[in-house]
């Protein structure tokens, strides 16, 4: 679940400035986490979008979008992104052999990963902020430009994200 509570008048609610609603801004983390953890691409996507707070904040974008992705392996992922409510940003995976939870999942600080797999328990807090998170990524891209290796996240990944956004928005009745 990903969310940012948005006050009226913020740039995020202006289509010209923002380019997209909660799916594009905060839903990307859930989409990518599901693809990464599944180790495969979704075969089927269904989605719904809604506006609950009819207070003129959501005239240009949806307030909420929820989607389900089904993978060939049988994995089913259920995701939500919202601008309307301050909700926890967590990730929870259930399987027949255990579970994995990141709560919060998408921050730069106060991260916590818990899991139980086949009787082995993990509880790893990371309370310190990682000030080097973005500089490490920038250095990696610079290295790729200067020395030619392929980046860990090539442009094709961004294109694939946009294609999945279109697949999520289409059944929800929203145009990109």
Backbone bond lengths (Angstrom), bond angles and torsions (degrees), N, CA, C in turn:
res aa  C-N    CA-C-N  psi(-1)  N-CA   C-N-CA  omega(-1)  CA-C   N-CA-C  phi
1 X - - - 1.452 - - 1.516 107.19 -
2 X 1.303 115.88 127.57 1.455 120.95 -179.99 1.519 108.55 -124.87
3 X 1.326 117.29 137.87 1.455 119.51 -179.52 1.515 111.37 -155.30
4 X 1.308 113.77 155.06 1.460 123.15 168.44 1.522 104.03 -141.39
5 X 1.311 117.98 123.36 1.458 119.80 177.70 1.528 108.28 -79.44
6 X 1.316 116.02 122.13 1.458 121.93 -171.89 1.524 110.97 -108.88
7 X 1.324 115.92 127.82 1.469 121.90 176.58 1.527 109.35 -84.56
8 X 1.314 118.40 154.19 1.461 121.23 177.96 1.532 111.28 -56.22
9 X 1.344 115.89 144.16 1.449 121.33 175.51 1.515 115.96 87.10
10 X 1.335 118.81 -4.80 1.462 120.51 -179.89 1.526 110.51 -70.04
11 X 1.327 116.82 151.27 1.462 122.47 179.57 1.523 111.86 -58.69
12 X 1.332 117.98 -28.29 1.459 120.65 -178.97 1.526 112.74 -61.90
13 X 1.315 117.20 -21.62 1.468 121.05 -177.78 1.525 112.55 -94.60
14 X 1.320 117.77 3.32 1.452 123.01 -179.80 1.531 108.12 -104.81
15 X 1.340 117.42 114.57 1.466 121.70 -175.37 1.530 111.78 -57.00
16 X 1.329 118.33 -40.17 1.464 121.14 -179.49 1.522 112.12 -63.31
17 X 1.305 117.30 -37.36 1.464 121.17 -177.68 1.520 112.69 -85.88
18 X 1.324 116.91 -38.81 1.459 120.76 -171.86 1.519 113.36 -91.88
19 X 1.315 118.04 -37.50 1.455 121.16 -178.99 1.512 114.35 82.87
20 X 1.303 118.83 -23.27 1.460 121.86 -178.91 1.507 110.88 -166.68
21 X 1.306 116.33 166.54 1.459 122.51 -177.20 1.516 112.30 -94.26
22 X 1.323 116.87 -151.33 1.467 120.83 -173.80 1.527 113.97 -62.99
23 X 1.326 117.59 -29.72 1.465 118.87 179.10 1.520 110.86 -61.47
24 X 1.333 116.70 -48.64 1.456 119.97 -176.88 1.522 112.47 -70.72
25 X 1.320 117.56 -33.84 1.463 119.16 -176.86 1.520 113.39 -83.60
26 X 1.309 117.66 -49.78 1.465 119.41 -175.39 1.521 113.74 -113.05
27 X 1.328 117.90 -21.58 1.462 120.75 179.57 1.518 113.25 -71.47
28 X 1.329 116.14 -20.81 1.464 120.65 179.70 1.524 111.34 -56.85
29 X 1.313 117.76 -37.26 1.468 121.08 -179.50 1.521 111.35 -63.27
30 X 1.331 116.63 -44.22 1.468 120.15 179.14 1.521 110.95 -66.29
31 X 1.333 116.50 -43.87 1.458 121.12 179.24 1.525 110.69 -57.28
32 X 1.322 116.63 -49.20 1.460 120.06 -177.82 1.524 112.46 -70.39
33 X 1.317 118.08 -36.15 1.464 120.45 178.11 1.526 110.28 -62.89
34 X 1.321 117.00 -41.51 1.470 120.17 179.47 1.525 111.28 -64.77
35 X 1.313 116.97 -45.19 1.466 121.01 179.20 1.532 110.18 -62.43
36 X 1.318 116.41 -43.13 1.466 120.83 -178.60 1.531 111.19 -65.42
37 X 1.324 116.36 -49.00 1.463 119.45 -176.97 1.532 112.02 -69.53
38 X 1.327 117.14 -34.08 1.463 119.99 178.19 1.527 110.69 -72.41
39 X 1.328 116.53 -29.49 1.459 119.99 -177.79 1.515 112.58 72.61
40 X 1.315 116.20 19.72 1.465 121.43 -179.79 1.529 108.98 -156.82
41 X 1.306 115.07 171.51 1.454 120.73 -179.26 1.523 110.09 -96.47
42 X 1.329 118.29 147.52 1.465 120.12 179.33 1.527 111.34 -67.16
43 X 1.332 115.56 143.92 1.467 121.07 177.34 1.523 112.01 -94.81
44 X 1.325 116.10 -29.55 1.470 120.07 -177.02 1.524 108.88 -141.46
45 X 1.323 115.59 137.90 1.465 121.22 178.33 1.511 109.01 -129.95
46 X 1.325 116.67 132.36 1.468 121.68 171.69 1.530 106.91 -125.42
47 X 1.338 116.22 151.65 1.464 118.46 -174.00 1.517 111.71 -155.21
48 X 1.332 114.72 158.60 1.463 124.21 173.59 1.521 108.01 -138.83
49 X 1.318 115.69 147.62 1.460 120.98 174.39 1.513 107.97 -129.22
50 X 1.336 116.10 153.69 1.460 118.83 -179.09 1.517 111.02 -153.05
51 X 1.318 113.75 159.57 1.459 122.49 169.61 1.517 106.12 -125.47
52 X 1.316 116.39 117.34 1.459 121.90 -179.53 1.520 110.34 -99.54
53 X 1.336 115.81 -44.83 1.464 121.45 -178.13 1.526 109.96 -87.45
54 X 1.301 117.15 94.54 1.465 121.82 -179.84 1.527 109.25 -83.92
55 X 1.355 114.31 67.21 1.463 120.68 -176.58 1.524 111.36 -118.36
56 X 1.325 117.25 23.72 1.460 125.71 178.74 1.520 114.52 72.94
57 X 1.334 119.00 2.28 1.458 119.22 174.55 1.528 111.03 -73.75
58 X 1.303 117.08 -32.87 1.458 121.13 -170.00 1.526 112.21 -109.51
59 X 1.318 116.16 46.41 1.464 120.95 177.07 1.526 111.81 -80.11
60 X 1.340 117.76 -26.61 1.462 121.10 -176.73 1.524 113.55 -108.54
61 X 1.338 117.31 -16.89 1.454 121.59 -178.77 1.519 110.16 -138.27
62 X 1.313 114.14 161.00 1.453 120.79 172.78 1.530 108.94 -68.95
63 X 1.300 115.50 152.75 1.464 120.59 174.44 1.529 109.87 -84.80
64 X 1.319 115.64 -40.44 1.459 122.48 -175.10 1.523 109.46 -134.56
65 X 1.301 116.06 144.19 1.462 121.14 169.81 1.525 107.59 -139.85
66 X 1.323 115.01 132.06 1.465 121.78 178.92 1.518 107.61 -125.29
67 X 1.319 116.88 138.16 1.455 119.36 -179.85 1.522 110.49 -143.83
68 X 1.320 113.66 155.45 1.455 122.30 177.51 1.518 107.86 -123.20
69 X 1.314 115.73 134.29 1.460 121.25 176.76 1.519 108.62 -117.48
70 X 1.324 115.79 134.41 1.453 121.48 176.79 1.529 107.72 -113.39
71 X 1.333 115.81 133.72 1.453 122.36 -178.34 1.522 109.81 -110.21
72 X 1.332 117.07 156.19 1.466 122.38 -177.52 1.524 112.15 -57.09
73 X 1.323 117.56 -32.94 1.462 121.90 -178.17 1.529 112.70 -70.23
74 X 1.335 116.94 -13.01 1.458 120.86 -175.97 1.515 112.96 106.57
75 X 1.320 117.24 -8.50 1.462 120.93 178.11 1.526 109.06 -64.55
76 X 1.323 115.56 137.34 1.459 122.40 174.65 1.525 107.01 -124.02
77 X 1.327 116.00 127.55 1.465 121.42 179.62 1.518 108.79 -116.28
78 X 1.318 115.99 133.81 1.461 122.62 177.80 1.519 108.09 -117.01
79 X 1.349 116.74 124.03 1.458 121.31 -173.76 1.521 111.16 -131.44
80 X 1.320 115.78 154.33 1.465 122.43 177.49 1.520 108.92 -140.40
81 X 1.344 115.35 147.46 1.460 121.56 171.86 1.524 106.52 -140.45
82 X 1.325 116.81 137.97 1.459 119.68 -177.44 1.520 110.93 -146.29
83 X 1.320 114.89 150.70 1.462 122.36 168.34 1.526 109.94 -106.30
84 X 1.316 117.61 -5.58 1.449 120.63 -170.42 1.507 117.11 -91.56
85 X 1.317 117.38 -16.66 1.466 119.12 -174.34 1.514 110.56 -141.49
86 X 1.317 117.66 141.37 1.464 120.12 174.39 1.532 109.36 -80.67
87 X 1.319 116.05 96.08 1.461 120.57 -177.34 1.522 109.50 -115.03
88 X 1.319 115.98 155.86 1.451 121.24 177.19 1.522 110.22 -60.87
89 X 1.321 115.71 144.19 1.453 122.22 176.51 1.522 106.93 -101.82
90 X 1.319 115.95 96.00 1.456 120.26 -175.32 1.515 110.75 -129.59
91 X 1.314 114.05 166.35 1.453 121.38 176.66 1.511 106.27 -135.94
92 X 1.323 117.85 129.10 1.455 121.94 -177.85 1.526 109.07 -135.38
93 X 1.315 116.36 126.98 1.459 122.71 -179.55 1.519 107.85 -119.83
94 X 1.328 116.64 130.62 1.466 122.53 174.88 1.522 108.44 -114.44
95 X 1.325 116.62 140.90 1.461 121.02 173.68 1.522 108.69 -145.55
96 X 1.301 115.69 173.21 1.466 119.80 179.39 1.527 111.66 -69.66
97 X 1.330 118.03 -16.60 1.461 121.46 -177.85 1.518 113.76 -107.07
98 X 1.343 117.37 -4.04 1.449 118.48 -179.61 1.512 112.48 159.37
99 X 1.335 114.80 -160.31 1.457 120.41 -177.92 1.528 109.78 -147.65
100 X 1.335 114.86 161.59 1.454 123.63 179.05 1.517 106.84 -140.97
101 X 1.341 115.92 132.78 1.460 119.61 -179.82 1.525 109.67 -138.60
102 X 1.324 114.93 133.53 1.464 121.99 171.49 1.523 105.69 -119.46
103 X 1.323 116.75 117.80 1.466 120.67 -177.28 1.526 109.09 -150.74
104 X 1.329 117.39 104.20 1.456 128.47 1.29 1.530 110.19 -75.58
105 X 1.329 115.40 158.10 1.456 120.08 -174.03 1.513 114.79 -107.14
106 X 1.315 118.62 -28.49 1.454 119.51 -167.53 1.524 113.71 -122.07
107 X 1.315 117.30 17.97 1.463 121.57 177.43 1.520 109.96 -85.93
108 X 1.309 116.00 175.80 1.464 121.32 172.47 1.523 111.27 -98.67
109 X 1.327 117.41 -5.95 1.455 120.50 179.69 1.532 109.76 -146.96
110 X 1.305 115.35 168.90 1.468 123.11 -179.33 1.524 113.13 55.93
111 X 1.320 117.04 34.77 1.463 121.38 179.21 1.527 110.03 -75.50
112 X 1.320 115.35 151.40 1.458 120.10 177.31 1.529 107.90 -149.30
113 X 1.314 115.62 128.06 1.447 122.03 177.85 1.522 108.17 -117.86
114 X 1.317 115.77 124.62 1.462 121.81 177.19 1.525 107.87 -125.26
115 X 1.310 116.11 146.31 1.458 120.26 179.08 1.513 110.16 -157.30
116 X 1.298 114.83 156.06 1.450 122.43 170.86 1.525 106.00 -139.91
117 X 1.319 116.26 114.75 1.461 120.71 -177.32 1.518 108.67 -130.94
118 X 1.304 115.43 116.83 1.467 121.75 178.98 1.526 111.56 51.50
119 X 1.335 116.57 40.01 1.453 121.38 176.41 1.517 115.58 88.66
120 X 1.325 118.20 -5.78 1.464 121.52 177.72 1.520 108.63 -95.81
121 X 1.328 116.56 125.35 1.470 120.82 -176.55 1.521 110.40 -104.02
122 X 1.323 115.32 140.58 1.459 122.89 178.57 1.517 108.30 -128.25
123 X 1.307 116.49 134.06 1.468 121.53 174.27 1.524 106.50 -142.54
124 X 1.330 116.89 100.05 1.455 121.87 -175.44 1.515 111.48 -119.99
125 X 1.319 117.44 98.94 1.463 119.03 172.93 1.524 110.43 -81.82
126 X 1.309 115.94 147.35 1.465 121.84 172.91 1.518 106.35 -132.37
127 X 1.334 116.43 79.69 1.464 119.45 -173.25 1.526 114.50 -72.43
128 X 1.329 118.02 -23.49 1.465 119.75 -176.29 1.522 111.28 -78.19
129 X 1.297 115.73 143.98 1.456 121.62 175.83 1.523 108.35 -73.85
130 X 1.320 116.48 139.38 1.456 121.29 178.13 1.522 108.73 -93.62
131 X 1.334 117.22 95.86 1.468 119.46 -175.59 1.522 112.54 -70.57
132 X 1.319 117.81 -12.31 1.454 121.04 -175.54 1.531 112.97 -100.83
133 X 1.317 117.97 3.50 1.456 121.26 -175.18 1.531 112.02 -53.17
134 X 1.312 117.94 -50.19 1.458 120.83 -176.30 1.522 112.12 -81.63
135 X 1.333 117.63 -31.46 1.471 118.44 178.77 1.524 110.33 -67.95
136 X 1.326 118.95 -35.61 1.460 121.70 177.44 1.526 109.64 -63.86
137 X 1.331 116.66 -42.29 1.461 120.49 178.31 1.531 111.27 -64.32
138 X 1.336 117.33 -43.38 1.463 121.35 179.13 1.523 110.68 -63.83
139 X 1.324 117.62 -41.54 1.465 120.94 178.10 1.528 110.98 -63.12
140 X 1.324 116.95 -38.44 1.466 121.14 177.59 1.532 110.59 -61.38
141 X 1.340 116.98 -46.14 1.463 120.02 179.27 1.526 111.10 -64.58
142 X 1.320 117.73 -39.78 1.458 121.17 177.67 1.528 110.11 -61.45
143 X 1.330 116.72 -44.23 1.459 121.50 177.66 1.535 110.55 -59.13
144 X 1.326 117.24 -41.01 1.465 121.48 179.13 1.527 111.09 -64.27
145 X 1.322 116.38 -40.15 1.464 120.50 179.29 1.527 110.84 -67.42
146 X 1.314 116.22 -44.55 1.468 120.41 -176.11 1.524 113.12 -74.94
147 X 1.330 117.58 -40.01 1.456 121.13 -171.16 1.521 114.71 -110.53
148 X 1.325 117.10 -7.01 1.445 120.74 171.50 1.516 120.08 87.71
149 X 1.327 121.99 -3.10 1.468 116.92 176.98 1.535 110.43 -69.10
150 X 1.315 115.49 155.81 1.465 119.61 176.61 1.518 109.49 -69.51
151 X 1.336 117.10 138.97 1.471 119.46 177.48 1.529 110.88 -67.58
152 X 1.326 114.90 154.61 1.471 120.03 178.26 1.523 111.36 -62.40
153 X 1.324 116.30 -31.70 1.466 121.01 177.43 1.529 108.11 -124.89
154 X 1.324 117.45 88.08 1.458 121.00 -177.34 1.528 112.27 -71.91
155 X 1.312 116.05 168.35 1.468 121.90 -179.92 1.512 113.02 -57.67
156 X 1.319 117.20 -28.01 1.464 120.63 178.34 1.524 111.62 -60.62
157 X 1.338 116.81 -29.90 1.468 120.04 176.77 1.523 110.72 -65.82
158 X 1.333 117.55 -42.38 1.460 121.06 176.76 1.515 111.66 -62.98
159 X 1.328 117.02 -40.65 1.464 121.20 176.92 1.529 110.30 -62.65
160 X 1.331 115.90 -43.36 1.464 119.92 178.84 1.532 110.47 -62.13
161 X 1.337 117.47 -41.19 1.469 120.41 176.34 1.523 110.61 -57.22
162 X 1.329 116.70 -46.02 1.470 120.15 -179.50 1.526 111.42 -62.91
163 X 1.328 117.30 -36.31 1.466 120.42 177.04 1.528 110.47 -66.07
164 X 1.327 117.13 -38.87 1.467 119.83 177.10 1.529 111.06 -69.06
165 X 1.326 117.08 -38.08 1.468 119.54 175.24 1.522 110.00 -57.24
166 X 1.325 117.17 -44.58 1.468 120.81 179.10 1.526 110.47 -61.92
167 X 1.336 117.19 -38.80 1.460 120.62 178.44 1.526 111.93 -68.56
168 X 1.302 117.18 -30.56 1.465 120.80 177.30 1.522 109.89 -75.86
169 X 1.325 116.46 -44.78 1.459 120.67 -177.07 1.536 112.65 -69.11
170 X 1.330 118.17 -35.82 1.469 121.56 -175.22 1.538 112.02 -54.60
171 X 1.340 119.89 -56.31 1.475 117.75 -179.68 1.517 113.56 -69.42
172 X 1.337 116.29 -19.48 1.464 120.14 178.20 1.523 111.16 -82.51
173 X 1.345 116.91 -4.34 1.453 121.05 176.46 1.520 113.72 76.99
174 X 1.345 117.53 27.83 1.466 121.62 -178.31 1.522 108.31 -118.57
175 X 1.321 116.78 136.06 1.458 121.43 176.84 1.523 108.82 -94.59
176 X 1.326 115.70 139.89 1.473 120.40 176.16 1.504 110.86 -71.84
